[in-house]
Amino acid sequence: MRKLKEYLGTKLTINSTGTYRFLVIYFSVTIFFMYYATYVFFARPRGFKGDFFAAMYNPAWWDGKGIFYGPIFVFERWFVNSFPRLVTVEFFAILFMIVVILSIILLSRIIHADRVDRLFILLIFATNTFLYYSFSVAANPEVLELIFLLTMWWAISRRLSKIAYFFFAIAVMTKIVPIIFFPILLYVFTPQAFLVSVFTVIGLLLVTALGQHEQLMLILKDLIPVSIVDPQPNSEQFLGLSTALARVVGIAPGGDFNTVTNIAITVVIIIFLFICYLTFALFRKTTTTNYAIHIAYLFSAYMSLMPIMHFTNTHRHTYLFLAPIFISLKFVFFEDNNKKQAQVYFRILLVLFCTYSFLPLYFLDIFPVSKLAGIHLGETYYSYVMITEPVWTNLIVVIYIILYGFRLLRSTAESA
């Protein structure tokens, strides 16, 4: 059984079955209690209202015509229309809980978790504040994307190419953003698997077009966004990079956002190109021995891009995508041959998780963001709260992952 001693400098081991079972029960009960408390104090009083509730149940948001988000959301709307008394927002909240449980199980399977690994997974899920918030707004599309992408990772790690391409296609048809994962599918590319994804996408779009009585090209046009919404610096609901930049430089609502929007787009594209480069560079160095490590690393890299790739439409629940990367990166570090460097990277990982999960709470739940409208960073004492926005931690995580990627590439080349 693996130990954390080498990485944390402690003597933590779980050799006792009784101790292990107690900790599993403890973390499981903690997770249940936290979700129940979230339901009682936040979700139920607000009626689970958020983007999903508005899009699914408010005709002013979407009248049910054409397509919204993607075909999977349209199918869910058909389900709601067919069984309105059954498929309420509470139904989707329960579905969220089920998907979280499945994600925990699936992550354990993917990394061949031992006792400490399982406890670490439970710890991450028990202390992730973004998951609790996402439950309170029944963030259905995001949690479905999460489980579809985790299943894709599982399939790639097992070299099940057709299953990997299928779940990739399903994730893209939930929302378009997971298309950024396409380069990682190079590891299991076959013409047949590629056709599976193509036929899946075409099939779902055709069913959507027929069911919605719309032309296929109009459905496809609505699926792919052609413009980016302006930043909303006076709202804590908008947490993308361009909005964060607008807050930092003090652009008030209604101001000129072209510069910050272009900077955000440029930064995201450069980061994406770096990760694409690492994907192809590692692919050339991949062997049977390091295959699982490379896949876990690249999954972490692309998943870390998910929140910022939503650009202005990044919301609080969008940051749930960062949850599994702390588990996948731990798996990568524990397989690193350089134990001293891996120890440093793992300790940084723990600090980043705490920063990601807990630091934004003040900015999001206590301090009224509207007070920052038109005030640049450093102008007032309160303006420094801007640095607690989750997007800044997200960027640090991405850079941290890229830096480790170059180290992984170098160490792979040295051991070849």
C-alpha positions in Angstrom: 0.0 0.0 0.0 1.2 3.5 -0.8 2.2 5.9 1.8 2.1 9.7 1.9 5.2 9.8 4.0 7.5 10.6 1.1 5.3 13.4 -0.1 4.0 15.1 3.1 6.8 14.2 5.4 4.3 12.5 7.8 3.8 9.0 8.9 0.3 8.7 7.6 -0.6 5.1 6.6 -3.9 3.3 6.7 -2.8 -0.2 7.7 -5.8 -0.8 10.0 -9.0 -1.9 8.3 -11.0 -0.5 11.1 -9.3 2.9 10.8 -9.8 2.9 7.1 -13.5 2.1 7.4 -14.0 4.7 10.0 -12.4 7.4 7.8 -14.5 6.3 4.8 -17.7 6.5 6.8 -16.5 9.8 8.3 -15.9 11.5 5.0 -19.0 10.0 3.4 -21.2 11.3 6.3 -19.5 14.7 6.0 -20.3 14.9 2.3 -23.9 13.9 3.0 -24.3 16.4 5.8 -22.8 19.2 3.7 -25.1 18.5 0.8 -28.1 18.3 3.2 -27.0 21.6 4.8 -26.6 23.2 1.4 -30.2 22.0 0.5 -31.7 23.3 3.8 -30.0 26.7 4.0 -29.4 27.6 0.3 -31.0 25.4 -2.3 -34.5 25.0 -0.9 -35.1 28.6 0.1 -34.0 29.7 -3.4 -35.7 26.9 -5.2 -32.5 25.8 -6.8 -32.6 28.9 -9.0 -29.7 29.6 -11.3 -28.8 29.4 -15.0 -30.1 25.8 -15.3 -33.5 26.6 -13.7 -34.0 29.7 -15.8 -33.1 28.0 -19.1 -35.2 24.8 -18.3 -38.2 26.3 -16.6 -38.4 30.0 -17.5 -39.8 30.7 -21.0 -38.3 34.2 -20.9 -34.9 32.5 -21.1 -35.7 29.8 -23.6 -39.0 29.2 -25.2 -38.2 25.6 -26.1 -37.6 26.4 -29.8 -34.3 25.6 -31.6 -31.5 24.6 -29.4 -30.1 25.7 -26.1 -26.7 24.7 -24.8 -26.7 21.5 -26.8 -28.9 18.5 -27.9 -28.6 16.8 -24.5 -30.3 19.8 -22.9 -33.0 19.8 -25.5 -33.7 16.1 -24.8 -34.0 16.9 -21.1 -36.5 19.7 -22.0 -38.5 17.1 -23.9 -38.4 14.9 -20.8 -39.6 17.9 -18.6 -42.4 18.6 -21.0 -43.6 15.0 -21.1 -43.5 14.5 -17.3 -43.7 18.0 -15.7 -44.8 16.7 -12.3 -41.9 14.2 -12.1 -39.1 16.1 -13.7 -38.9 19.1 -11.5 -35.7 21.0 -10.6 -35.4 18.7 -7.5 -35.2 15.8 -9.9 -32.1 17.3 -11.5 -30.7 18.1 -8.0 -31.0 14.4 -7.1 -29.4 13.5 -10.5 -26.5 15.9 -9.6 -25.9 13.9 -6.3 -26.0 10.6 -8.2 -23.4 11.9 -10.7 -21.1 13.1 -7.9 -21.2 9.6 -6.4 -20.5 8.0 -9.8 -17.6 10.4 -10.3 -16.1 9.4 -7.0 -16.4 5.7 -7.9 -15.1 6.3 -11.5 -12.1 8.2 -10.3 -11.2 5.4 -7.9 -11.4 3.0 -10.9 -9.3 5.1 -13.2 -6.3 5.5 -10.9 -6.6 2.0 -9.4 -7.0 3.7 -6.0 -5.7 2.1 -2.9 -6.9 3.1 0.6 -5.1 6.4 0.8 -6.1 7.3 -2.7 -9.8 6.6 -1.9 -9.6 8.7 1.2 -7.9 11.5 -0.7 -10.7 11.5 -3.3 -13.3 11.6 -0.6 -11.4 14.5 1.1 -11.4 16.5 -2.1 -15.1 16.0 -2.7 -15.9 16.7 0.9 -14.1 20.0 1.0 -14.9 21.3 -2.5 -17.1 24.4 -2.0 -17.8 24.7 -5.8 -19.5 21.3 -5.9 -21.8 22.3 -3.0 -22.7 25.6 -4.8 -23.2 23.7 -8.1 -25.7 21.4 -6.3 -27.6 24.5 -4.9 -28.3 25.7 -8.5 -28.7 22.2 -9.9 -25.9 22.7 -12.4 -27.0 19.9 -14.7 -25.1 20.5 -17.9 -21.8 21.0 -16.1 -22.1 17.9 -14.0 -23.1 15.8 -17.0 -20.0 17.1 -18.9 -17.9 16.1 -15.9 -19.1 12.5 -15.8 -18.8 12.2 -19.6 -15.3 13.5 -19.6 -14.3 11.3 -16.7 -15.7 8.3 -18.6 -13.7 9.4 -21.7 -10.5 9.5 -19.5 -11.3 6.0 -18.2 -11.8 4.7 -21.8 -8.6 6.3 -23.0 -6.6 4.9 -20.1 -8.0 1.4 -20.9 -7.4 2.0 -24.7 -11.1 1.6 -25.4 -11.0 4.0 -28.4 -14.6 3.8 -29.6 -16.0 4.3 -26.1 -13.6 7.3 -25.6 -14.7 9.0 -28.8 -18.4 8.3 -28.1 -18.3 10.0 -24.7 -16.2 12.8 -26.1 -19.0 13.4 -28.6 -21.7 13.2 -25.9 -19.8 15.8 -23.8 -19.5 18.1 -26.8 -23.2 17.7 -27.5 -23.9 18.7 -23.9 -22.0 22.0 -24.3 -19.5 22.8 -27.0 -16.6 23.7 -24.8 -15.3 20.1 -24.2 -14.3 20.1 -27.9 -10.9 21.3 -26.5 -10.2 17.7 -25.4 -10.0 16.6 -29.0 -6.1 16.5 -29.1 -5.9 14.0 -26.3 -7.9 11.5 -28.4 -4.8 11.2 -30.6 -3.6 8.6 -28.1 -6.4 6.2 -29.1 -7.1 7.4 -32.6 -8.5 4.9 -35.1 -10.6 5.7 -38.2 -13.4 3.6 -36.8 -13.4 5.4 -33.4 -13.3 8.8 -35.1 -16.4 7.8 -37.2 -18.1 6.8 -33.9 -17.8 10.4 -32.7 -18.8 11.8 -36.1 -21.9 9.6 -36.3 -22.8 10.3 -32.7 -22.7 14.1 -33.3 -24.7 13.8 -36.6 -27.2 11.5 -35.0 -27.9 13.7 -32.0 -28.1 16.8 -34.2 -30.5 15.1 -36.6 -32.8 13.9 -33.8 -32.7 17.4 -32.3 -33.6 19.0 -35.7 -36.5 16.6 -36.3 -37.9 16.8 -32.8 -37.6 20.6 -32.8 -39.0 20.9 -36.4 -35.9 23.0 -37.4 -33.5 22.8 -40.2 -30.2 21.0 -39.4 -28.1 23.9 -40.4 -30.0 26.3 -38.2 -29.5 23.9 -35.2 -25.8 23.7 -36.0 -25.6 27.5 -36.3 -27.2 27.9 -32.9 -24.9 25.3 -31.4 -21.6 27.2 -32.2 -21.3 30.6 -30.6 -20.2 33.4 -32.9 -19.7 36.2 -30.4 -18.6 36.7 -26.8 -20.8 38.5 -24.3 -19.4 41.7 -22.8 -17.8 41.4 -19.3 -20.1 42.1 -16.3 -17.8 43.6 -13.7 -20.7 44.5 -11.3 -22.0 40.9 -10.9 -20.4 38.1 -8.9 -22.2 35.7 -11.2 -19.7 36.4 -14.0 -16.3 35.1 -13.1 -14.5 34.8 -16.4 -11.1 36.1 -17.2 -12.3 39.2 -19.2 -14.7 40.2 -16.4 -11.9 39.8 -13.8 -9.6 41.9 -15.9 -12.3 44.6 -16.3 -12.7 44.7 -12.5 -8.9 45.0 -12.0 -8.5 48.0 -14.3 -11.7 49.6 -13.1 -13.9 49.5 -16.2 -17.5 50.3 -15.1 -20.5 48.6 -16.6 -21.2 50.0 -20.1 -17.6 50.9 -20.7 -15.3 49.8 -23.5 -14.4 46.2 -22.9 -12.6 45.5 -26.2 -9.1 45.6 -24.8 -9.7 43.3 -21.8 -11.8 40.9 -24.0 -9.0 40.7 -26.6 -6.3 40.2 -23.8 -8.4 37.4 -22.3 -8.9 35.7 -25.7 -5.2 36.0 -26.5 -4.1 34.5 -23.1 -6.5 31.6 -23.4 -5.4 30.8 -27.0 -1.7 30.9 -26.0 -2.3 28.6 -23.0 -4.3 26.2 -25.2 -1.5 26.1 -27.8 1.1 25.3 -25.0 -1.0 22.4 -23.9 -1.5 21.2 -27.5 2.3 21.3 -27.9 2.8 19.2 -24.8 0.2 16.8 -26.0 2.0 16.1 -29.2 5.4 16.2 -27.6 4.5 13.7 -24.9 2.7 11.5 -27.5 6.0 11.0 -29.3 7.6 9.9 -26.0 4.8 7.7 -24.7 5.5 4.1 -24.0 3.5 1.3 -22.4 5.2 2.2 -19.1 4.3 5.9 -19.0 1.0 5.8 -21.0 -1.3 6.1 -18.0 0.7 8.9 -16.5 0.7 10.9 -19.7 -3.0 10.5 -20.1 -3.7 11.5 -16.5 -1.5 14.6 -16.9 -3.1 15.7 -20.2 -6.6 15.1 -18.8 -5.6 17.4 -15.9 -4.3 20.0 -18.3 -7.3 20.2 -20.6 -9.8 20.0 -17.6 -8.0 23.0 -16.0 -8.9 25.0 -19.2 -12.6 24.3 -18.9 -13.6 27.3 -16.7 -11.5 29.9 -18.6 -12.6 28.5 -21.9 -16.1 29.6 -21.2 -14.8 33.2 -21.5 -17.4 35.7 -20.2 -19.9 32.9 -19.5 -17.8 31.4 -16.7 -19.9 31.2 -13.6 -19.3 29.9 -10.1 -20.6 26.4 -11.0 -18.2 26.3 -14.0 -15.3 25.9 -11.6 -16.5 22.4 -10.6 -14.4 21.2 -13.5 -11.3 21.7 -11.5 -12.4 19.2 -8.9 -10.9 16.0 -10.5 -7.6 17.5 -11.5 -6.3 17.5 -7.9 -6.9 13.7 -7.9 -5.4 13.1 -11.4 -2.4 15.2 -10.6 -1.8 13.4 -7.3 -1.8 10.1 -9.3 0.8 11.6 -11.7 3.1 12.9 -8.9 3.0 9.6 -7.0 4.4 7.9 -10.2 7.2 10.5 -10.6 10.7 9.0 -10.3 12.1 12.2 -8.8 10.5 11.9 -5.3 11.9 15.2 -4.0 10.5 17.2 -6.8 7.2 15.3 -6.7 7.0 16.1 -3.0 7.3 19.8 -3.7 4.7 19.7 -6.5 2.3 17.7 -4.4 2.5 20.2 -1.5 1.9 23.0 -3.9 -1.1 21.1 -5.2 -2.6 21.0 -1.7 -2.1 24.7 -1.3 -3.7 25.4 -4.6 -6.7 23.3 -3.7 -7.2 25.2 -0.5 -6.8 28.5 -2.4 -9.3 27.3 -5.1 -11.9 26.0 -2.7 -11.9 28.4 0.2 -10.3 31.8 -0.9 -13.1 32.9 -3.1 -15.8 32.5 -0.4 -15.4 36.1 0.9 -15.5 37.6 -2.6 -18.5 35.5 -3.7 -20.6 35.2 -0.5 -19.9 38.2 1.7 -18.5 41.2 -0.1 -20.9 42.9 -2.5 -19.2 42.9 -5.9 -21.3 45.8 -7.0 -19.2 48.0 -4.7 -16.2 47.4 -7.0 -17.8 48.7 -10.1 -15.5 51.3 -11.7 -12.8 50.9 -9.0 -9.4 49.5 -10.1 -7.2 47.2 -8.1 -5.4 49.2 -5.3 -7.7 52.2 -5.5 -9.3 51.3 -2.2 -8.7 48.9 0.6 -11.6 46.8 -0.4 -10.4 46.6 -4.0 -7.8 44.0 -3.0 -10.6 41.5 -2.6 -10.4 41.2 -6.4 -7.3 38.9 -6.1 -9.5 36.2 -4.5 -11.5 35.7 -7.7 -11.4 32.0 -8.7 -10.1 32.8 -12.2 -6.7 33.9 -10.8 -6.3 30.6 -9.0 -7.4 28.8 -12.1 -4.7 30.6 -14.1 -2.1 29.7 -11.5 -3.2 26.1 -11.7 -2.9 26.1 -15.5 0.6 27.6 -15.4 1.6 25.1 -12.7 0.4 22.2 -14.8 2.2 23.5 -17.9 5.5 23.9 -16.0 5.2 20.4 -14.7 4.4 19.2 -18.2 7.7 20.5 -19.5 9.4 18.7 -16.5 7.6 15.5 -17.4 8.6 15.8 -21.0 12.2 16.4 -20.0 12.3 13.4 -17.6 10.6 11.2 -20.1 13.2 12.1 -22.7 16.0 11.4 -20.2 14.7 8.0 -19.3 14.1 7.0 -22.9 
